[in-house]
Amino acid sequence: MTDDRTRAMVEKLQQRIFTLDSAIAAVGLLALLIGFLVESTAARIVCGLAFLSSAAYFYLTWRQGRDSAGEGNSQNREEAYSQSPEGAMKKLLFDDFQSSGGEYTVKVVDEVQSVVPSTRQAQPAPLALKEETVRELDVLDFFDLDSEASLAEAEPRAEFHSLMNKVLIGLKEVLFAQTVAFFWINRDKQQLVLETAATDSKNFIGSQRFSVGDDLVSRVATSGKPQLFGRVDPAAERDLMRYYEIPESVKSVVCVPVFFKNTGADIQPVGAIIADSPAEDTFGQETLILLGRFTKLVSALIKSYTDKYDLLLEAELLSSMRRMQDRMKSDPSETSILAGLLDEANRLANWDFLTITMYSEENHGWMVQKVVNKQGLPYVAPDHLVDPRTSIVAEVIRTNQVQSIPDLQAAGRFRFSEAERTDSHGSFLCVPISSFNRCYGALSLESRTKANFSGTEMETIYRLVENASAALEVLYMNDLVREYVIVDHHTGSLTRRHFIRRLEDEVARAEDYGTELSCVFISVDVLNEHVHRYGKESTDAILNEITRVIRSNLRVYDTVGRYESDRLVVLLINTPASDAYLWAEKIRKLVAGHVMTVAGKSFSVTVSVGVCGLSEGMGADELVSGTSRVLEKAREGGGNLVRVY
């Protein structure tokens, strides 16, 4: 019922459209005829526009009808190839095997009727994949937490060893090898040094060093050419592979060199990687290619390790120099500098015996001043004189050049002199302690191991000694300046050298004219406590204040000087010891009551005083030593005292 009504509405609409089209067509034709008949231009234009409008209407109507027809045909085709999901499915039989030459037929068949099978083979249905049981993995299967934590602050040597061990373990698994090992070659010592190995054998060597020989690792590490053996003769196994304590029945082995290039040097092997297996023909040409890639990785690790090691040595050297400078600031003396040089050399190099040789004014020759004997073996003792003609140390001092002897026994030379008594025969390194102006001595290091000192260690020790030499040069120049400077710039009093000269002159004058002469030493009590509380600069400030007190109570022809860094000295002309005692007691009381200010802090100090009068036949040295002894007695008495000789 609904379909009939819809159909009627559609037919009625089509009739209306047909009537409208007819009217528009009639209007268009009428406008065209009128345009031909009238003579007015405006009327012709209006009729032309009316005709064109009707033509445009019919053109658009035609295009719309064609598009609708195309959509209808497409919809019909889709309906033809689709089946209603609610309808019953039918089977069609396409019969192309007719005996007659007639047309092909398509029949609808029942489900029970058999259908001619297709000549194409049906694809088998995919089999369901069998689910395998996989162990649940965690981060430890891919990342070694303990190793990374231990390497976080490890030195470069330990870090490289750990990384190489991981590389060899992975290489062993890839090659299905029994043992994979990496050996360094030390050309100076002619030794092979085991870095690390991944092995299943219990007979792998326990020692890490053995001499270079005719074994496989030695040949490859020295020649730089890889070697591969698919079948190893059992009789030759021990000679080919010396890294087993007893033969392991190895059947195949491969060994490749590891190259590295130092700055300014040629590319040469620094070691070798060897892998072996108990099965024959385990390794082939593809193994060499694979090992070549691994050796490139090892070379990169060596480069990283070398760079880090050099940076570490530089950092340690700078730290050593800084510690030496700090030591010199606190105690600017030759003893302090040499002690610092000894301590820092112990940190930067590995040695068994260390000596420092300096010039002795008393013995007029070079003498061993410091000796450190780690092994407790027979060696030279302090105060041992150096032979200036035949010894190695004397030649280093004379030529001002470093000497490194890898084998003392082969060199057949004396270290210090023919009188030296030592049973050690290893390597010897001697570095001159010199500056631009003079040579102060030599530092020598000795190891019981031959060729123990590498080029890097030599350079490090040389630079350390240079720093110590510069400190000695500053000390020497300061002493030289003091010899010519008359007045101490902190206190305005005479320097020690010029005070002694003045003392010698006055002693001679007193002897000639029979006059009295007294010497007075003044020292600040518990000066270290004041330095600790007010700083190092407080020493000069305190002595300067005391010097002012002394000058205000001193005659113009008396003399005051700075005998030491913490001690003042006064020379009282034509004054006996009794009068000098009274004067010293007056100075002691004035100093104790004097308030001084240093760095914005006010405080007072006390002094100990020693007085000694010149006796008949006494020289300047005896007068000074006598005054020094009574000063020590005043200090021992608790300070703030005056004692007379």
PyMOL commands that set and color helices and strands:
alter all, ss='L'
color gray80, all
select helices_A, chain A and resi 2-37+41-81+139-141+145-151+156-175+216-223+234-240+285-330+334-348+392-399+408-411+455-484+496-513+527-534+538-551+577-592+620-636
alter helices_A, ss='H'
color red, helices_A
select strands_A, chain A and resi 91-95+105-109+179-186+191-199+209-211+227-229+252-260+268-277+353-360+365-373+403-405+427-434+439-447+517-524+559-564+567-573+596-598+601-603+607-613+642-644
alter strands_A, ss='S'
color yellow, strands_A
deselect
rebuild
show_as cartoon
